[in-house]
Protein backbone atom coordinates (compact mmCIF):
# COMPACT_ATOMS: atom_id res chain seq x y z
CA UNK A 1 0.00 0.00 0.00
CA UNK A 2 1.28 3.44 -0.93
CA UNK A 3 1.43 6.16 1.71
CA UNK A 4 2.03 9.82 1.08
CA UNK A 5 4.46 12.22 2.70
CA UNK A 6 3.76 15.72 3.92
CA UNK A 7 6.05 17.00 1.17
CA UNK A 8 3.88 15.34 -1.49
CA UNK A 9 0.75 16.97 -0.08
CA UNK A 10 2.56 20.31 -0.07
CA UNK A 11 3.71 19.88 -3.67
CA UNK A 12 0.12 19.21 -4.77
CA UNK A 13 -1.19 22.22 -2.86
CA UNK A 14 1.52 24.44 -4.33
CA UNK A 15 0.74 23.29 -7.87
CA UNK A 16 -2.90 24.28 -7.32
CA UNK A 17 -1.96 27.64 -5.79
CA UNK A 18 0.05 28.47 -8.90
CA UNK A 19 -3.04 27.89 -11.05
CA UNK A 20 -5.36 29.86 -8.75
CA UNK A 21 -3.56 33.22 -8.95
CA UNK A 22 -4.50 34.21 -5.40
CA UNK A 23 -8.04 32.78 -5.42
CA UNK A 24 -8.81 31.42 -1.93
CA UNK A 25 -11.63 28.87 -1.73
CA UNK A 26 -13.60 28.70 1.54
CA UNK A 27 -15.16 25.27 1.06
CA UNK A 28 -14.61 22.05 -0.87
CA UNK A 29 -17.64 20.37 -2.45
CA UNK A 30 -17.17 16.77 -3.52
CA UNK A 31 -19.89 15.98 -6.04
CA UNK A 32 -21.09 12.40 -6.29
CA UNK A 33 -23.25 10.63 -8.83
CA UNK A 34 -26.07 12.78 -10.16
CA UNK A 35 -24.72 16.14 -8.99
CA UNK A 36 -21.83 16.64 -11.39
CA UNK A 37 -23.93 19.21 -13.26
CA UNK A 38 -23.87 21.50 -10.20
CA UNK A 39 -20.31 22.36 -11.19
CA UNK A 40 -21.77 24.03 -14.30
CA UNK A 41 -23.15 26.70 -11.94
CA UNK A 42 -19.69 27.76 -10.77
CA UNK A 43 -18.98 31.31 -11.95
CA UNK A 44 -15.68 32.16 -13.66
CA UNK A 45 -14.39 28.64 -13.11
CA UNK A 46 -10.73 27.69 -13.08
CA UNK A 47 -10.59 24.04 -14.16
CA UNK A 48 -7.71 21.83 -13.06
CA UNK A 49 -7.76 18.18 -14.18
CA UNK A 50 -6.63 15.75 -11.50
CA UNK A 51 -3.89 14.63 -13.88
CA UNK A 52 -2.28 18.07 -13.49
CA UNK A 53 -2.02 17.74 -9.70
CA UNK A 54 1.24 16.04 -8.70
CA UNK A 55 0.84 12.70 -6.88
CA UNK A 56 -2.96 12.68 -7.17
CA UNK A 57 -4.76 9.74 -8.74
CA UNK A 58 -7.49 10.17 -11.37
CA UNK A 59 -11.16 9.26 -11.40
CA UNK A 60 -12.27 6.36 -13.62
CA UNK A 61 -15.94 6.15 -12.63
CA UNK A 62 -18.44 6.77 -15.48
CA UNK A 63 -19.81 10.30 -15.49
CA UNK A 64 -17.02 11.67 -13.30
CA UNK A 65 -15.05 14.36 -15.16
CA UNK A 66 -12.06 14.04 -12.87
CA UNK A 67 -11.25 17.69 -12.29
CA UNK A 68 -11.29 20.48 -9.76
CA UNK A 69 -13.26 23.64 -10.47
CA UNK A 70 -12.47 26.79 -8.51
CA UNK A 71 -14.84 29.74 -8.58
CA UNK A 72 -17.91 31.32 -7.03
CA UNK A 73 -21.05 29.33 -6.25
CA UNK A 74 -24.06 30.90 -4.51
CA UNK A 75 -21.88 33.84 -3.54
CA UNK A 76 -19.14 31.71 -1.94
CA UNK A 77 -15.60 31.06 -3.13
CA UNK A 78 -15.44 27.29 -3.52
CA UNK A 79 -13.43 24.38 -4.82
CA UNK A 80 -15.52 21.67 -6.46
CA UNK A 81 -14.46 18.14 -7.21
CA UNK A 82 -16.23 16.90 -10.33
CA UNK A 83 -15.84 13.24 -9.57
CA UNK A 84 -14.03 11.62 -6.70
CA UNK A 85 -11.75 8.66 -6.12
CA UNK A 86 -13.34 5.40 -5.01
CA UNK A 87 -11.81 2.33 -3.45
CA UNK A 88 -13.87 0.18 -5.83
CA UNK A 89 -11.81 1.68 -8.65
CA UNK A 90 -8.75 0.10 -7.04
CA UNK A 91 -7.56 3.20 -5.20
CA UNK A 92 -6.52 2.95 -1.56
CA UNK A 93 -8.09 4.94 1.27
CA UNK A 94 -4.94 7.08 1.24
CA UNK A 95 -5.57 7.81 -2.46
CA UNK A 96 -9.26 8.58 -1.89
CA UNK A 97 -8.58 10.97 0.98
CA UNK A 98 -5.60 12.64 -0.72
CA UNK A 99 -7.48 15.59 -2.29
CA UNK A 100 -9.17 16.42 1.03
CA UNK A 101 -5.81 16.73 2.78
CA UNK A 102 -4.50 18.87 -0.08
CA UNK A 103 -7.58 21.10 0.22
CA UNK A 104 -6.83 21.59 3.90
CA UNK A 105 -3.35 22.81 2.99
CA UNK A 106 -5.01 25.33 0.66
CA UNK A 107 -6.75 26.78 3.74
CA UNK A 108 -10.14 25.13 3.19
CA UNK A 109 -11.94 24.36 6.46
CA UNK A 110 -15.42 23.33 5.27
CA UNK A 111 -16.08 20.08 3.41
CA UNK A 112 -19.41 19.11 1.82
CA UNK A 113 -19.66 15.60 0.35
CA UNK A 114 -22.60 14.36 -1.73
CA UNK A 115 -23.40 10.87 -2.91
CA UNK A 116 -26.13 8.64 -4.25
CA UNK A 117 -27.02 5.76 -1.92
CA UNK A 118 -29.62 3.13 -1.27
CA UNK A 119 -31.62 2.65 1.90
CA UNK A 120 -33.46 -0.11 3.70
CA UNK A 121 -36.18 2.20 5.03
CA UNK A 122 -39.25 1.23 2.97
CA UNK A 123 -40.87 4.60 3.73
CA UNK A 124 -38.19 6.31 1.65
CA UNK A 125 -38.17 6.32 -2.13
CA UNK A 126 -35.68 6.86 -4.94
CA UNK A 127 -34.88 10.54 -5.27
CA UNK A 128 -35.35 11.39 -1.60
CA UNK A 129 -32.71 13.71 -0.15
CA UNK A 130 -31.06 12.50 3.05
CA UNK A 131 -28.81 14.22 5.57
CA UNK A 132 -26.08 11.95 6.93
CA UNK A 133 -25.45 12.77 10.59
CA UNK A 134 -23.34 9.79 11.66
CA UNK A 135 -21.97 6.50 10.40
CA UNK A 136 -20.70 3.14 11.53
CA UNK A 137 -17.36 2.15 10.04
CA UNK A 138 -17.64 -1.33 8.60
CA UNK A 139 -14.56 -1.25 6.37
CA UNK A 140 -11.68 -3.54 7.18
CA UNK A 141 -9.14 -0.86 6.26
CA UNK A 142 -8.87 2.63 7.69
CA UNK A 143 -7.77 5.90 6.04
CA UNK A 144 -5.69 6.38 9.21
CA UNK A 145 -3.36 3.50 8.28
CA UNK A 146 0.26 4.31 7.65
CA UNK A 147 2.65 6.82 9.18
CA UNK A 148 0.88 9.65 10.99
CA UNK A 149 1.62 13.13 9.63
CA UNK A 150 1.52 15.41 12.67
CA UNK A 151 1.12 18.52 10.48
CA UNK A 152 -2.25 17.16 9.33
CA UNK A 153 -3.53 16.29 12.78
CA UNK A 154 -3.53 13.60 15.46
CA UNK A 155 -3.33 9.89 14.76
CA UNK A 156 -6.94 9.39 15.97
CA UNK A 157 -9.09 12.47 15.31
CA UNK A 158 -12.14 13.22 17.44
CA UNK A 159 -15.13 11.50 15.81
CA UNK A 160 -17.80 12.72 18.26
CA UNK A 161 -18.90 15.43 15.81
CA UNK A 162 -17.49 14.14 12.55
CA UNK A 163 -20.43 15.78 10.76
CA UNK A 164 -20.46 19.37 12.00
CA UNK A 165 -23.71 20.09 13.89
CA UNK A 166 -23.85 23.71 12.65
CA UNK A 167 -23.58 22.58 9.02
CA UNK A 168 -26.24 19.93 9.61
CA UNK A 169 -28.57 22.65 10.85
CA UNK A 170 -27.80 24.79 7.80
CA UNK A 171 -28.85 21.85 5.63
CA UNK A 172 -32.10 21.47 7.58
CA UNK A 173 -32.82 25.20 7.34
CA UNK A 174 -32.08 25.25 3.60
CA UNK A 175 -34.33 22.24 3.00
CA UNK A 176 -37.14 23.90 4.96
CA UNK A 177 -36.73 27.15 2.99
CA UNK A 178 -36.93 25.21 -0.27
CA UNK A 179 -39.88 23.11 0.89
CA UNK A 180 -37.87 19.88 0.65
CA UNK A 181 -38.64 16.81 2.71
CA UNK A 182 -35.14 16.14 4.07
CA UNK A 183 -34.83 12.57 5.29
CA UNK A 184 -32.77 11.96 8.39
CA UNK A 185 -32.22 9.12 10.82
CA UNK A 186 -33.17 10.06 14.35
CA UNK A 187 -31.12 8.58 17.17
CA UNK A 188 -34.05 8.59 19.58
CA UNK A 189 -36.11 6.18 17.48
CA UNK A 190 -36.57 2.73 19.04
CA UNK A 191 -34.40 0.03 17.52
CA UNK A 192 -36.06 -3.15 16.29
CA UNK A 193 -34.22 -6.41 16.94
CA UNK A 194 -32.87 -8.21 13.92
CA UNK A 195 -33.11 -11.99 14.16
CA UNK A 196 -30.37 -13.88 12.38
CA UNK A 197 -30.74 -17.57 11.48
CA UNK A 198 -28.84 -20.07 13.58
CA UNK A 199 -25.64 -21.25 12.01
CA UNK A 200 -25.07 -25.01 11.78
Rosetta constraint file for C-alpha pairs under 8 A:
AtomPair CA 1 CA 92 HARMONIC 7.33 0.50
AtomPair CA 2 CA 92 HARMONIC 7.85 0.50
AtomPair CA 2 CA 94 HARMONIC 7.52 0.50
AtomPair CA 3 CA 94 HARMONIC 6.45 0.50
AtomPair CA 3 CA 146 HARMONIC 6.33 0.50
AtomPair CA 3 CA 147 HARMONIC 7.61 0.50
AtomPair CA 4 CA 8 HARMONIC 6.36 0.50
AtomPair CA 4 CA 9 HARMONIC 7.35 0.50
AtomPair CA 4 CA 94 HARMONIC 7.49 0.50
AtomPair CA 5 CA 9 HARMONIC 6.65 0.50
AtomPair CA 5 CA 149 HARMONIC 7.55 0.50
AtomPair CA 6 CA 10 HARMONIC 6.19 0.50
AtomPair CA 6 CA 149 HARMONIC 6.63 0.50
AtomPair CA 6 CA 151 HARMONIC 7.61 0.50
AtomPair CA 7 CA 11 HARMONIC 6.10 0.50
AtomPair CA 8 CA 12 HARMONIC 6.31 0.50
AtomPair CA 8 CA 54 HARMONIC 7.71 0.50
AtomPair CA 8 CA 55 HARMONIC 6.73 0.50
AtomPair CA 9 CA 13 HARMONIC 6.25 0.50
AtomPair CA 9 CA 98 HARMONIC 7.71 0.50
AtomPair CA 9 CA 101 HARMONIC 7.16 0.50
AtomPair CA 9 CA 102 HARMONIC 5.58 0.50
AtomPair CA 9 CA 105 HARMONIC 7.77 0.50
AtomPair CA 10 CA 14 HARMONIC 6.03 0.50
AtomPair CA 10 CA 102 HARMONIC 7.20 0.50
AtomPair CA 10 CA 105 HARMONIC 7.11 0.50
AtomPair CA 11 CA 15 HARMONIC 6.17 0.50
AtomPair CA 11 CA 54 HARMONIC 6.79 0.50
AtomPair CA 12 CA 16 HARMONIC 6.43 0.50
AtomPair CA 12 CA 53 HARMONIC 5.57 0.50
AtomPair CA 12 CA 54 HARMONIC 5.17 0.50
AtomPair CA 12 CA 55 HARMONIC 6.88 0.50
AtomPair CA 12 CA 56 HARMONIC 7.60 0.50
AtomPair CA 12 CA 102 HARMONIC 6.60 0.50
AtomPair CA 13 CA 17 HARMONIC 6.21 0.50
AtomPair CA 13 CA 102 HARMONIC 5.47 0.50
AtomPair CA 13 CA 103 HARMONIC 7.18 0.50
AtomPair CA 13 CA 105 HARMONIC 6.27 0.50
AtomPair CA 13 CA 106 HARMONIC 6.06 0.50
AtomPair CA 14 CA 18 HARMONIC 6.26 0.50
AtomPair CA 15 CA 19 HARMONIC 6.74 0.50
AtomPair CA 15 CA 53 HARMONIC 6.46 0.50
AtomPair CA 15 CA 54 HARMONIC 7.31 0.50
AtomPair CA 16 CA 20 HARMONIC 6.26 0.50
AtomPair CA 16 CA 48 HARMONIC 7.88 0.50
AtomPair CA 16 CA 53 HARMONIC 7.01 0.50
AtomPair CA 17 CA 21 HARMONIC 6.61 0.50
AtomPair CA 17 CA 22 HARMONIC 7.05 0.50
AtomPair CA 17 CA 23 HARMONIC 7.97 0.50
AtomPair CA 17 CA 106 HARMONIC 7.51 0.50
AtomPair CA 19 CA 46 HARMONIC 7.96 0.50
AtomPair CA 19 CA 48 HARMONIC 7.91 0.50
AtomPair CA 20 CA 24 HARMONIC 7.80 0.50
AtomPair CA 20 CA 46 HARMONIC 7.23 0.50
AtomPair CA 20 CA 70 HARMONIC 7.75 0.50
AtomPair CA 24 CA 77 HARMONIC 6.91 0.50
AtomPair CA 24 CA 78 HARMONIC 7.97 0.50
AtomPair CA 24 CA 106 HARMONIC 7.63 0.50
AtomPair CA 24 CA 107 HARMONIC 7.61 0.50
AtomPair CA 25 CA 70 HARMONIC 7.15 0.50
AtomPair CA 25 CA 71 HARMONIC 7.61 0.50
AtomPair CA 25 CA 77 HARMONIC 4.75 0.50
AtomPair CA 25 CA 78 HARMONIC 4.50 0.50
AtomPair CA 25 CA 79 HARMONIC 5.74 0.50
AtomPair CA 25 CA 106 HARMONIC 7.88 0.50
AtomPair CA 25 CA 107 HARMONIC 7.62 0.50
AtomPair CA 25 CA 108 HARMONIC 6.35 0.50
AtomPair CA 26 CA 76 HARMONIC 7.21 0.50
AtomPair CA 26 CA 77 HARMONIC 5.60 0.50
AtomPair CA 26 CA 78 HARMONIC 5.56 0.50
AtomPair CA 26 CA 79 HARMONIC 7.68 0.50
AtomPair CA 26 CA 107 HARMONIC 7.44 0.50
AtomPair CA 26 CA 108 HARMONIC 5.24 0.50
AtomPair CA 26 CA 109 HARMONIC 6.77 0.50
AtomPair CA 26 CA 110 HARMONIC 6.78 0.50
AtomPair CA 27 CA 77 HARMONIC 7.16 0.50
AtomPair CA 27 CA 78 HARMONIC 5.01 0.50
AtomPair CA 27 CA 79 HARMONIC 6.19 0.50
AtomPair CA 27 CA 108 HARMONIC 5.46 0.50
AtomPair CA 27 CA 109 HARMONIC 6.36 0.50
AtomPair CA 27 CA 110 HARMONIC 4.64 0.50
AtomPair CA 27 CA 111 HARMONIC 5.78 0.50
AtomPair CA 27 CA 112 HARMONIC 7.52 0.50
AtomPair CA 28 CA 78 HARMONIC 5.93 0.50
AtomPair CA 28 CA 79 HARMONIC 4.73 0.50
AtomPair CA 28 CA 80 HARMONIC 5.68 0.50
AtomPair CA 28 CA 81 HARMONIC 7.45 0.50
AtomPair CA 28 CA 103 HARMONIC 7.18 0.50
AtomPair CA 28 CA 108 HARMONIC 6.77 0.50
AtomPair CA 28 CA 110 HARMONIC 6.32 0.50
AtomPair CA 28 CA 111 HARMONIC 4.94 0.50
AtomPair CA 28 CA 112 HARMONIC 6.24 0.50
AtomPair CA 29 CA 78 HARMONIC 7.34 0.50
AtomPair CA 29 CA 79 HARMONIC 6.28 0.50
AtomPair CA 29 CA 80 HARMONIC 4.72 0.50
AtomPair CA 29 CA 81 HARMONIC 6.15 0.50
AtomPair CA 29 CA 111 HARMONIC 6.07 0.50
AtomPair CA 29 CA 112 HARMONIC 4.80 0.50
AtomPair CA 29 CA 113 HARMONIC 5.89 0.50
AtomPair CA 29 CA 114 HARMONIC 7.83 0.50
AtomPair CA 30 CA 80 HARMONIC 5.95 0.50
AtomPair CA 30 CA 81 HARMONIC 4.78 0.50
AtomPair CA 30 CA 82 HARMONIC 6.87 0.50
AtomPair CA 30 CA 83 HARMONIC 7.13 0.50
AtomPair CA 30 CA 84 HARMONIC 6.82 0.50
AtomPair CA 30 CA 111 HARMONIC 7.76 0.50
AtomPair CA 30 CA 112 HARMONIC 6.25 0.50
AtomPair CA 30 CA 113 HARMONIC 4.75 0.50
AtomPair CA 30 CA 114 HARMONIC 6.21 0.50
AtomPair CA 31 CA 35 HARMONIC 5.67 0.50
AtomPair CA 31 CA 36 HARMONIC 5.73 0.50
AtomPair CA 31 CA 38 HARMONIC 7.98 0.50
AtomPair CA 31 CA 80 HARMONIC 7.18 0.50
AtomPair CA 31 CA 81 HARMONIC 5.96 0.50
AtomPair CA 31 CA 82 HARMONIC 5.71 0.50
AtomPair CA 31 CA 83 HARMONIC 6.03 0.50
AtomPair CA 31 CA 84 HARMONIC 7.33 0.50
AtomPair CA 31 CA 113 HARMONIC 6.41 0.50
AtomPair CA 31 CA 114 HARMONIC 5.35 0.50
AtomPair CA 31 CA 115 HARMONIC 6.95 0.50
AtomPair CA 32 CA 36 HARMONIC 6.67 0.50
AtomPair CA 32 CA 82 HARMONIC 7.76 0.50
AtomPair CA 32 CA 83 HARMONIC 6.25 0.50
AtomPair CA 32 CA 84 HARMONIC 7.12 0.50
AtomPair CA 32 CA 113 HARMONIC 7.51 0.50
AtomPair CA 32 CA 114 HARMONIC 5.19 0.50
AtomPair CA 32 CA 115 HARMONIC 4.37 0.50
AtomPair CA 32 CA 116 HARMONIC 6.61 0.50
AtomPair CA 33 CA 63 HARMONIC 7.51 0.50
AtomPair CA 33 CA 64 HARMONIC 7.74 0.50
AtomPair CA 33 CA 83 HARMONIC 7.89 0.50
AtomPair CA 33 CA 115 HARMONIC 5.92 0.50
AtomPair CA 33 CA 116 HARMONIC 5.76 0.50
AtomPair CA 34 CA 115 HARMONIC 7.95 0.50
AtomPair CA 34 CA 116 HARMONIC 7.21 0.50
AtomPair CA 35 CA 39 HARMONIC 7.94 0.50
AtomPair CA 35 CA 114 HARMONIC 7.77 0.50
AtomPair CA 36 CA 40 HARMONIC 7.94 0.50
AtomPair CA 36 CA 63 HARMONIC 7.82 0.50
AtomPair CA 36 CA 64 HARMONIC 7.18 0.50
AtomPair CA 36 CA 82 HARMONIC 5.71 0.50
AtomPair CA 36 CA 83 HARMONIC 7.13 0.50
AtomPair CA 37 CA 41 HARMONIC 7.64 0.50
AtomPair CA 38 CA 42 HARMONIC 7.55 0.50
AtomPair CA 39 CA 69 HARMONIC 7.21 0.50
AtomPair CA 39 CA 80 HARMONIC 6.76 0.50
AtomPair CA 39 CA 82 HARMONIC 6.88 0.50
AtomPair CA 41 CA 73 HARMONIC 6.62 0.50
AtomPair CA 42 CA 69 HARMONIC 7.64 0.50
AtomPair CA 42 CA 70 HARMONIC 7.62 0.50
AtomPair CA 42 CA 71 HARMONIC 5.68 0.50
AtomPair CA 42 CA 72 HARMONIC 5.47 0.50
AtomPair CA 42 CA 73 HARMONIC 4.98 0.50
AtomPair CA 43 CA 71 HARMONIC 5.57 0.50
AtomPair CA 43 CA 72 HARMONIC 5.04 0.50
AtomPair CA 43 CA 73 HARMONIC 6.38 0.50
AtomPair CA 44 CA 71 HARMONIC 5.69 0.50
AtomPair CA 44 CA 72 HARMONIC 7.04 0.50
AtomPair CA 45 CA 69 HARMONIC 5.76 0.50
AtomPair CA 45 CA 70 HARMONIC 5.31 0.50
AtomPair CA 45 CA 71 HARMONIC 4.69 0.50
AtomPair CA 45 CA 72 HARMONIC 7.53 0.50
AtomPair CA 46 CA 68 HARMONIC 7.96 0.50
AtomPair CA 46 CA 69 HARMONIC 5.44 0.50
AtomPair CA 46 CA 70 HARMONIC 4.97 0.50
AtomPair CA 46 CA 71 HARMONIC 6.43 0.50
AtomPair CA 47 CA 67 HARMONIC 6.65 0.50
AtomPair CA 47 CA 68 HARMONIC 5.71 0.50
AtomPair CA 47 CA 69 HARMONIC 4.58 0.50
AtomPair CA 47 CA 70 HARMONIC 6.56 0.50
AtomPair CA 48 CA 52 HARMONIC 6.63 0.50
AtomPair CA 48 CA 53 HARMONIC 7.77 0.50
AtomPair CA 48 CA 67 HARMONIC 5.50 0.50
AtomPair CA 48 CA 68 HARMONIC 5.05 0.50
AtomPair CA 48 CA 69 HARMONIC 6.38 0.50
AtomPair CA 49 CA 53 HARMONIC 7.30 0.50
AtomPair CA 49 CA 66 HARMONIC 6.10 0.50
AtomPair CA 49 CA 67 HARMONIC 4.00 0.50
AtomPair CA 49 CA 68 HARMONIC 6.11 0.50
AtomPair CA 50 CA 56 HARMONIC 6.45 0.50
AtomPair CA 50 CA 57 HARMONIC 6.87 0.50
AtomPair CA 50 CA 58 HARMONIC 5.65 0.50
AtomPair CA 50 CA 59 HARMONIC 7.92 0.50
AtomPair CA 50 CA 66 HARMONIC 5.85 0.50
AtomPair CA 50 CA 67 HARMONIC 5.07 0.50
AtomPair CA 50 CA 68 HARMONIC 6.86 0.50
AtomPair CA 51 CA 56 HARMONIC 7.05 0.50
AtomPair CA 51 CA 57 HARMONIC 7.14 0.50
AtomPair CA 51 CA 58 HARMONIC 6.25 0.50
AtomPair CA 56 CA 95 HARMONIC 7.27 0.50
AtomPair CA 56 CA 98 HARMONIC 6.97 0.50
AtomPair CA 56 CA 99 HARMONIC 7.27 0.50
AtomPair CA 57 CA 85 HARMONIC 7.54 0.50
AtomPair CA 57 CA 91 HARMONIC 7.95 0.50
AtomPair CA 57 CA 95 HARMONIC 6.62 0.50
AtomPair CA 58 CA 66 HARMONIC 6.18 0.50
AtomPair CA 58 CA 85 HARMONIC 6.92 0.50
AtomPair CA 59 CA 64 HARMONIC 6.62 0.50
AtomPair CA 59 CA 65 HARMONIC 7.44 0.50
AtomPair CA 59 CA 66 HARMONIC 5.09 0.50
AtomPair CA 59 CA 83 HARMONIC 6.41 0.50
AtomPair CA 59 CA 84 HARMONIC 5.99 0.50
AtomPair CA 59 CA 85 HARMONIC 5.34 0.50
AtomPair CA 59 CA 86 HARMONIC 7.78 0.50
AtomPair CA 60 CA 64 HARMONIC 7.13 0.50
AtomPair CA 60 CA 66 HARMONIC 7.72 0.50
AtomPair CA 60 CA 85 HARMONIC 7.86 0.50
AtomPair CA 60 CA 89 HARMONIC 6.84 0.50
AtomPair CA 61 CA 83 HARMONIC 7.72 0.50
AtomPair CA 61 CA 89 HARMONIC 7.27 0.50
AtomPair CA 63 CA 83 HARMONIC 7.71 0.50
AtomPair CA 64 CA 82 HARMONIC 6.06 0.50
AtomPair CA 64 CA 83 HARMONIC 4.21 0.50
AtomPair CA 64 CA 84 HARMONIC 7.24 0.50
AtomPair CA 65 CA 82 HARMONIC 5.58 0.50
AtomPair CA 65 CA 83 HARMONIC 5.75 0.50
AtomPair CA 66 CA 81 HARMONIC 7.38 0.50
AtomPair CA 66 CA 82 HARMONIC 5.65 0.50
AtomPair CA 66 CA 83 HARMONIC 5.08 0.50
AtomPair CA 66 CA 84 HARMONIC 6.91 0.50
AtomPair CA 67 CA 81 HARMONIC 6.02 0.50
AtomPair CA 67 CA 82 HARMONIC 5.40 0.50
AtomPair CA 67 CA 83 HARMONIC 6.95 0.50
AtomPair CA 68 CA 79 HARMONIC 6.65 0.50
AtomPair CA 68 CA 80 HARMONIC 5.50 0.50
AtomPair CA 68 CA 81 HARMONIC 4.70 0.50
AtomPair CA 68 CA 82 HARMONIC 6.14 0.50
AtomPair CA 69 CA 79 HARMONIC 5.70 0.50
AtomPair CA 69 CA 80 HARMONIC 5.01 0.50
AtomPair CA 69 CA 81 HARMONIC 6.51 0.50
AtomPair CA 69 CA 82 HARMONIC 7.37 0.50
AtomPair CA 70 CA 77 HARMONIC 7.55 0.50
AtomPair CA 70 CA 78 HARMONIC 5.83 0.50
AtomPair CA 70 CA 79 HARMONIC 4.52 0.50
AtomPair CA 70 CA 80 HARMONIC 6.31 0.50
AtomPair CA 71 CA 77 HARMONIC 5.65 0.50
AtomPair CA 71 CA 78 HARMONIC 5.65 0.50
AtomPair CA 71 CA 79 HARMONIC 6.70 0.50
AtomPair CA 72 CA 76 HARMONIC 5.25 0.50
AtomPair CA 72 CA 77 HARMONIC 4.53 0.50
AtomPair CA 72 CA 78 HARMONIC 5.88 0.50
AtomPair CA 73 CA 77 HARMONIC 6.51 0.50
AtomPair CA 73 CA 78 HARMONIC 6.56 0.50
AtomPair CA 84 CA 96 HARMONIC 7.42 0.50
AtomPair CA 85 CA 89 HARMONIC 7.43 0.50
AtomPair CA 85 CA 91 HARMONIC 6.94 0.50
AtomPair CA 85 CA 95 HARMONIC 7.24 0.50
AtomPair CA 85 CA 96 HARMONIC 4.91 0.50
AtomPair CA 86 CA 90 HARMONIC 7.29 0.50
AtomPair CA 86 CA 91 HARMONIC 6.18 0.50
AtomPair CA 86 CA 96 HARMONIC 6.04 0.50
AtomPair CA 87 CA 91 HARMONIC 4.67 0.50
AtomPair CA 87 CA 92 HARMONIC 5.64 0.50
AtomPair CA 87 CA 93 HARMONIC 6.55 0.50
AtomPair CA 87 CA 96 HARMONIC 6.93 0.50
AtomPair CA 91 CA 95 HARMONIC 5.72 0.50
AtomPair CA 91 CA 96 HARMONIC 6.53 0.50
AtomPair CA 92 CA 96 HARMONIC 6.27 0.50
AtomPair CA 93 CA 97 HARMONIC 6.06 0.50
AtomPair CA 93 CA 141 HARMONIC 7.72 0.50
AtomPair CA 93 CA 142 HARMONIC 6.87 0.50
AtomPair CA 93 CA 143 HARMONIC 4.88 0.50
AtomPair CA 94 CA 98 HARMONIC 5.93 0.50
AtomPair CA 94 CA 143 HARMONIC 5.70 0.50
AtomPair CA 97 CA 101 HARMONIC 6.64 0.50
AtomPair CA 97 CA 143 HARMONIC 7.21 0.50
AtomPair CA 98 CA 102 HARMONIC 6.36 0.50
AtomPair CA 99 CA 103 HARMONIC 6.05 0.50
AtomPair CA 100 CA 104 HARMONIC 6.36 0.50
AtomPair CA 101 CA 105 HARMONIC 6.56 0.50
AtomPair CA 101 CA 152 HARMONIC 7.47 0.50
AtomPair CA 102 CA 106 HARMONIC 6.52 0.50
AtomPair CA 103 CA 107 HARMONIC 6.73 0.50
AtomPair CA 103 CA 108 HARMONIC 5.62 0.50
AtomPair CA 104 CA 108 HARMONIC 4.90 0.50
AtomPair CA 104 CA 109 HARMONIC 6.35 0.50
AtomPair CA 119 CA 124 HARMONIC 7.53 0.50
AtomPair CA 124 CA 128 HARMONIC 6.66 0.50
AtomPair CA 124 CA 183 HARMONIC 7.98 0.50
AtomPair CA 128 CA 181 HARMONIC 7.66 0.50
AtomPair CA 128 CA 182 HARMONIC 7.40 0.50
AtomPair CA 128 CA 183 HARMONIC 7.00 0.50
AtomPair CA 129 CA 181 HARMONIC 7.28 0.50
AtomPair CA 129 CA 182 HARMONIC 5.44 0.50
AtomPair CA 129 CA 183 HARMONIC 5.95 0.50
AtomPair CA 130 CA 182 HARMONIC 5.57 0.50
AtomPair CA 130 CA 183 HARMONIC 4.39 0.50
AtomPair CA 130 CA 184 HARMONIC 5.64 0.50
AtomPair CA 131 CA 168 HARMONIC 7.45 0.50
AtomPair CA 131 CA 171 HARMONIC 7.63 0.50
AtomPair CA 131 CA 182 HARMONIC 6.79 0.50
AtomPair CA 131 CA 183 HARMONIC 6.25 0.50
AtomPair CA 131 CA 184 HARMONIC 5.37 0.50
AtomPair CA 132 CA 163 HARMONIC 7.82 0.50
AtomPair CA 132 CA 184 HARMONIC 6.85 0.50
AtomPair CA 132 CA 185 HARMONIC 7.80 0.50
AtomPair CA 133 CA 163 HARMONIC 5.86 0.50
AtomPair CA 133 CA 168 HARMONIC 7.27 0.50
AtomPair CA 133 CA 184 HARMONIC 7.69 0.50
AtomPair CA 133 CA 185 HARMONIC 7.69 0.50
AtomPair CA 134 CA 162 HARMONIC 7.35 0.50
AtomPair CA 134 CA 163 HARMONIC 6.72 0.50
AtomPair CA 141 CA 145 HARMONIC 7.51 0.50
AtomPair CA 144 CA 148 HARMONIC 7.55 0.50
AtomPair CA 144 CA 155 HARMONIC 6.97 0.50
AtomPair CA 144 CA 156 HARMONIC 7.50 0.50
AtomPair CA 148 CA 154 HARMONIC 7.42 0.50
AtomPair CA 148 CA 155 HARMONIC 5.66 0.50
AtomPair CA 149 CA 153 HARMONIC 6.81 0.50
AtomPair CA 149 CA 154 HARMONIC 7.79 0.50
AtomPair CA 149 CA 155 HARMONIC 7.83 0.50
AtomPair CA 150 CA 154 HARMONIC 6.05 0.50
AtomPair CA 150 CA 155 HARMONIC 7.65 0.50
AtomPair CA 153 CA 157 HARMONIC 7.20 0.50
AtomPair CA 158 CA 162 HARMONIC 7.30 0.50
AtomPair CA 161 CA 165 HARMONIC 6.97 0.50
AtomPair CA 163 CA 167 HARMONIC 7.69 0.50
AtomPair CA 163 CA 168 HARMONIC 7.23 0.50
AtomPair CA 164 CA 168 HARMONIC 6.28 0.50
AtomPair CA 165 CA 169 HARMONIC 6.27 0.50
AtomPair CA 166 CA 170 HARMONIC 6.35 0.50
AtomPair CA 167 CA 171 HARMONIC 6.30 0.50
AtomPair CA 168 CA 172 HARMONIC 6.39 0.50
AtomPair CA 169 CA 173 HARMONIC 6.08 0.50
AtomPair CA 170 CA 174 HARMONIC 6.01 0.50
AtomPair CA 171 CA 175 HARMONIC 6.10 0.50
AtomPair CA 172 CA 176 HARMONIC 6.18 0.50
AtomPair CA 172 CA 182 HARMONIC 7.07 0.50
AtomPair CA 173 CA 177 HARMONIC 6.16 0.50
AtomPair CA 174 CA 178 HARMONIC 6.21 0.50
AtomPair CA 175 CA 179 HARMONIC 6.00 0.50
AtomPair CA 175 CA 180 HARMONIC 4.86 0.50
AtomPair CA 175 CA 181 HARMONIC 6.94 0.50
AtomPair CA 175 CA 182 HARMONIC 6.25 0.50
AtomPair CA 176 CA 180 HARMONIC 5.94 0.50
AtomPair CA 176 CA 181 HARMONIC 7.59 0.50
